[in-house]
Amino acid sequence: MKMKCLTEYDAEREREIEREQYREVYLAKGIAEGRTEMGSLMIKLKELGRVDDAFKAAADSEYRESLFKEFGLS
């Protein structure tokens, strides 16, 4: 087994930390975008008086996706 010197270990660890930070940032962005889309969908459904559809969309991901497509939100 090849031994790594301390600087190799440090550089490898630094890259690992950067990758984790990158994942966290993009996960947070994805969550924020999802919340925005969901909020937009709920507003549209409320404006159209489709309250039952809003409840169904909150519980059923396939139905929610179909509504996103219907309203051009995805």
Buried (B, 14 or more C-beta within 10 A) or exposed (E): EEEEEEEEEEEEEEEEEEEEEEEEEEEEEEEEEEEEBBEBBBEBBEEEEBEEBBEBBEEEEEEBEEBBEEBEBE
